[in-house]
Amino acid sequence: MPAVPVSRKRKKKSQPGRRSPRQPMAPSRGGPAVAGVFGELFEYRQKLAEHRTALAGDAAGALIDALIASAPGRSDDDLEDDLCIRYGAAMASFEDGSVEDIVNPEDLVGALLSAIDERFHKPADAGADVAVLQRLLTVVAGVLPFPLSESASVLISAHLDARTAKRAVRGRVVTGPVLWARDVYGTRWAVVAPFTSDAGPDRWYLWDVDACGYEVLTVHSGFHPSAESAVAAWRESVGQVAAGGAVLTAVDDSETLDALLRGEVDGIRIGGEDEEQYAEFLRSRRLSGAARKAVRRVRGPAFARLTVADAKAQFAQRLQQIDYRGGIVGEGDDAGPIGPDELAEELAESWSPGDHPTLYPFCSPHKVAVAVVHLRDFFQDDFAAELVALLPEWIRFLAEHTAMPAELTERCLAYASGELQFPGILDDRGRSNPMARVTE
């Protein structure tokens, strides 16, 4: 008997923030009326851009003037730290206003560079000599990640001598081995690396990386005086149960390191960042590039690997072996049975991070809770219920693949139904926050 065709339309929900089918902006009108609508839209966008440029300019001017005033007697390290803190405060302040008042990170960077350039042309009015402005430009340029770093190239060429320009372009240098550790679930990582310091011993930069969400994200980063203090701060955040036994070792898998320190899509704001995360928004991305380049290309043999394609095939076979049967989902003409192949496909594609086989198969209570939220938000209710009901079997499948201990598997299973709310993953509006720094 032939299979009953089932429309895939019955599954996907219309997502908030996702593009909906294009609709006409206004009732269909001819010539001048249409031109008027587009003219109004163009004028609105132009005024909005001017408004945001003015906001960025005001914030940048105040920030640069504060750094100029505090520069005498301070090291470049201190100036850089102060720059990052002030940048984070400015970015966070924009989040508190209306949508029209939101300034993008790259716009604030552009405003900072413009403010420095203006003060180079009138240093006396800025209350600074050229040497202070050159120091400040070197510090700002040294934290900018690519491609934002390209925006400083003209100023560097115009205002810095060849030696200083080279230092600004190069930025901080990795001075030793890049180290990492991961929690017992394999979903939360600490990456630390030593960097040159202007005023003393090398400083160790920490990336606290969470692989539980749709993207692999650095949820905390910053300098520490030693590798030990950096990993201690990471353990405190992750929780002693999940991270207490983690030990730093030299990075031995460049593929996984690239997946962890991927720059959070350089220059793009994820959404949900707090002031502390904004403070390291630029520097974290800049230094992650240096850390990745410092590790030779090597593929470690120790990590379990699983691709989305393999997960689909293997999990579908597992469901067939246990004779797993889905229910009837959809309404009207779209109603029909759901089979193991389709269930396996949707669950495998919904698990994350699908682009990174050495991170994909691992599971934690946090990751399970995030998956439940995603499934319920993304699919129609009846189909989401089928997938959520299947999560325990999926968790056991992954646990077997990664050799997860039974105790940890049980902790993950406790969140599979969604009835037990994992603390800290939702914002104050009840929405999933991908930048949340949670304790496992």
Protein Blocks (a to p, Z undefined) as FASTA:
>chain_A
ZZddddfklmpccdehiacddddfbdcdefklmmmmmmmmmmmmmmmmmmmmmmmmmmmm
mmmmmmmmmmgopafklmmmmmmmmmmmmmmmmmmmcfklpccfklmmmmmmmmmmmmmm
mmmlnopafklmmmmmmmmmmmpccfklmmmmmmmmmmpcfklmmmmmnopadfbdcddd
ddfkopaccdddddddfklccddddddddfkbmbdcdfbgcddfbfklmmmmmmmmnopk
lmmmpccdddfbfklmmmmmnonoghiafbhpafklmmmmmmmmmmmmmmmmmpccdddf
kbccddfklmmmmmmmmmmmnopacddedehjlgccddfklmmmmmmmmpccfklmklmm
pccfklmmmmmmmmmmmpcfklmmmmmmmmmmmmmmmmmmnopafklmmmmmmmmnomac
cehiacfkopacfkbccdZZ
